[in-house]
Amino acid sequence: MLLVVASLLTLVTSCSKTINNLSSTGYSDHKISSGKLTGAGLALLPVRVNAGKKSEAKFIDAVLEKEFAKRFPGIKLIGPVQLARYKKNSVEGKWVAAMVQHSSPHTIRGVDGIRAISRKTGVRYFLQTDIRISDVEGGAEHVRIFGRLWDGKDKEIVWTGYGEARGYVYLFFPAIPAPFEKDAAVAVKGLVRELSAR
């Protein structure tokens, strides 16, 4: 009888999903707070693909927008689809493209149109994100998203952090990697939670 109970417990625990949230904040300026972010508004730049696929970046774009709307009720939020409406050859389109492609975690030097695009969109803050890891490592799906929060008024980076998740779906043996979408959703929630804790 004990053997049957032990087998059932093993079956139940081995079929669960295990995704670890490894998100963290790298830098946070004292000037940023949840209230200030909500009041001043936020534009989500399209996710840049450093690793992974364009389809994965689009998935993260959608989850980011949904998660920010949920965690920051009342925020003026401009999503990547709205920013994409600026034609690529327009001045605004070139500014947005320059912001998306900017890669320094320490400075926004060289992104000249940030104040102008801030005035045009009516939001002060811009979140630039890129996929750093999207792969199966050590048998687990691993997703890491790096984020930088830019202040369009003061032209500086006020927060940097990672949304990161790594996980499995256990089906006896061997462990099966969790799907990208499940891992990415945990990574996005972790990133937004880190930023909302300011």
C-alpha positions as CSV (number, residue, x, y, z in Angstrom):
1,M,0.0,0.0,0.0
2,L,2.8,2.4,0.9
3,L,4.4,1.7,-2.5
4,V,1.2,2.6,-4.3
5,V,0.8,5.9,-2.4
6,A,4.5,6.8,-3.0
7,S,4.1,6.0,-6.7
8,L,1.0,8.3,-6.9
9,L,2.8,11.1,-5.2
10,T,5.7,10.8,-7.5
11,L,3.3,10.9,-10.5
12,V,1.5,14.0,-9.3
13,T,4.7,15.9,-8.5
14,S,6.6,14.8,-11.6
15,C,3.9,16.1,-14.0
16,S,4.0,19.7,-12.7
17,K,5.5,22.7,-14.5
18,T,8.5,24.3,-12.9
19,I,9.5,27.7,-14.2
20,N,11.9,29.7,-12.1
21,N,11.7,33.5,-12.2
22,L,15.3,34.8,-12.2
23,S,14.4,38.5,-12.9
24,S,16.5,41.2,-11.3
25,T,17.2,45.0,-11.3
26,G,20.7,46.1,-12.4
27,Y,20.3,49.9,-11.8
28,S,17.6,52.2,-10.5
29,D,17.7,55.9,-10.2
30,H,16.1,57.5,-7.1
31,K,14.0,59.7,-9.5
32,I,11.9,56.8,-10.8
33,S,8.8,55.5,-8.9
34,S,5.7,53.6,-9.8
35,G,3.6,56.7,-9.3
36,K,5.8,58.9,-11.4
37,L,5.8,56.3,-14.2
38,T,2.0,56.0,-14.1
39,G,1.5,59.8,-14.1
40,A,4.0,60.6,-16.9
41,G,3.2,57.7,-19.3
42,L,5.2,55.0,-21.0
43,A,6.0,54.0,-24.6
44,L,7.0,50.4,-25.2
45,L,9.5,50.3,-28.0
46,P,9.4,47.1,-30.2
47,V,11.5,44.3,-28.7
48,R,14.8,44.0,-30.4
49,V,16.0,40.6,-31.4
50,N,19.5,39.9,-30.2
51,A,18.7,36.2,-29.8
52,G,15.7,34.2,-30.8
53,K,13.2,35.0,-33.6
54,K,11.1,37.9,-34.7
55,S,7.9,35.9,-33.8
56,E,9.2,35.6,-30.3
57,A,9.8,39.3,-30.1
58,K,6.3,40.0,-31.2
59,F,4.9,37.6,-28.6
60,I,6.9,39.5,-25.9
61,D,5.7,42.8,-27.3
62,A,2.1,41.7,-26.7
63,V,2.7,40.3,-23.2
64,L,4.6,43.4,-22.1
65,E,1.8,45.7,-23.1
66,K,-0.8,43.5,-21.4
67,E,1.3,43.2,-18.2
68,F,2.1,46.9,-17.9
69,A,-1.6,47.8,-18.4
70,K,-2.5,45.3,-15.6
71,R,0.3,46.3,-13.1
72,F,0.0,50.1,-13.7
73,P,-3.7,50.9,-13.9
74,G,-4.4,54.3,-15.4
75,I,-1.1,54.6,-17.1
76,K,-0.9,56.3,-20.5
77,L,0.6,53.4,-22.4
78,I,1.8,53.5,-26.0
79,G,2.5,50.0,-27.4
80,P,4.9,48.9,-30.2
81,V,2.0,48.7,-32.7
82,Q,1.2,52.4,-32.2
83,L,4.8,53.4,-32.5
84,A,5.1,51.3,-35.7
85,R,2.5,53.6,-37.3
86,Y,5.3,56.1,-37.9
87,K,6.5,55.6,-41.4
88,K,10.1,54.3,-41.5
89,N,11.3,57.1,-43.7
90,S,9.6,59.8,-41.6
91,V,11.6,61.8,-39.0
92,E,9.6,60.1,-36.2
93,G,10.1,56.7,-37.7
94,K,13.9,57.2,-37.8
95,W,13.9,58.4,-34.2
96,V,12.0,55.3,-33.1
97,A,14.3,53.0,-35.1
98,A,17.4,54.6,-33.6
99,M,16.0,54.1,-30.1
100,V,15.2,50.4,-30.8
101,Q,18.7,49.8,-32.1
102,H,20.5,51.7,-29.4
103,S,22.5,49.1,-27.4
104,S,24.4,50.9,-24.6
105,P,23.1,50.0,-21.1
106,H,24.7,53.1,-19.7
107,T,23.9,56.1,-21.9
108,I,21.4,57.2,-24.6
109,R,24.0,59.4,-26.2
110,G,23.3,59.6,-30.0
111,V,19.6,59.2,-29.6
112,D,18.8,62.8,-30.5
113,G,15.1,62.7,-31.1
114,I,14.0,61.4,-27.7
115,R,12.8,64.7,-26.4
116,A,10.9,65.5,-29.6
117,I,9.3,62.0,-29.7
118,S,8.4,62.4,-26.0
119,R,6.6,65.6,-26.7
120,K,4.9,64.1,-29.8
121,T,3.6,61.0,-28.0
122,G,2.8,62.8,-24.7
123,V,4.8,60.3,-22.6
124,R,7.9,60.9,-20.6
125,Y,9.3,57.3,-20.4
126,F,10.4,54.8,-23.0
127,L,11.1,51.1,-22.3
128,Q,13.6,49.6,-24.7
129,T,13.9,45.8,-24.4
130,D,15.9,43.1,-26.2
131,I,16.0,39.3,-26.1
132,R,19.4,38.2,-24.8
133,I,18.6,34.5,-24.4
134,S,16.0,32.3,-26.1
135,D,17.3,28.8,-26.1
136,V,17.2,25.4,-24.4
137,E,20.1,25.2,-22.0
138,G,20.8,22.3,-19.7
139,G,17.6,20.7,-20.8
140,A,15.4,23.7,-19.8
141,E,13.9,26.6,-21.9
142,H,15.8,29.8,-20.9
143,V,14.5,33.3,-21.8
144,R,16.3,36.5,-20.7
145,I,15.0,39.9,-21.7
146,F,17.1,43.0,-20.9
147,G,15.2,46.3,-20.3
148,R,16.2,49.9,-20.1
149,L,13.9,52.7,-19.0
150,W,14.7,56.0,-20.6
151,D,13.6,59.4,-19.4
152,G,12.6,61.4,-22.4
153,K,12.6,64.7,-20.6
154,D,16.0,64.4,-18.9
155,K,17.6,62.2,-21.6
156,E,19.0,59.6,-19.3
157,I,18.6,56.0,-18.4
158,V,16.7,55.7,-15.0
159,W,16.4,51.9,-14.7
160,T,17.9,48.7,-16.1
161,G,17.0,45.2,-15.4
162,Y,16.4,41.6,-16.6
163,G,13.2,39.6,-17.0
164,E,14.5,36.1,-16.9
165,A,12.9,32.6,-16.6
166,R,14.1,29.1,-16.9
167,G,12.0,26.0,-16.7
168,Y,10.8,22.5,-17.4
169,V,7.7,20.5,-17.8
170,Y,8.3,17.3,-15.9
171,L,7.0,14.1,-17.4
172,F,8.7,11.4,-15.4
173,F,12.1,11.1,-17.1
174,P,13.6,12.9,-18.9
175,A,12.5,16.5,-17.9
176,I,11.0,18.3,-20.9
177,P,11.7,22.1,-21.5
178,A,8.8,24.4,-20.9
179,P,7.4,26.0,-24.0
180,F,9.0,29.4,-25.0
181,E,5.6,31.2,-24.5
182,K,5.3,30.0,-20.8
183,D,8.9,30.9,-20.0
184,A,8.7,34.3,-21.8
185,A,5.4,35.1,-19.9
186,V,7.2,34.5,-16.6
187,A,10.2,36.6,-17.7
188,V,8.0,39.5,-18.8
189,K,6.0,39.4,-15.5
190,G,9.3,39.4,-13.6
191,L,10.6,42.4,-15.6
192,V,7.5,44.4,-15.0
193,R,7.4,43.4,-11.3
194,E,11.0,44.6,-10.9
195,L,10.2,47.9,-12.4
196,S,7.0,48.4,-10.4
197,A,8.8,47.7,-7.2
198,R,10.6,51.1,-7.6
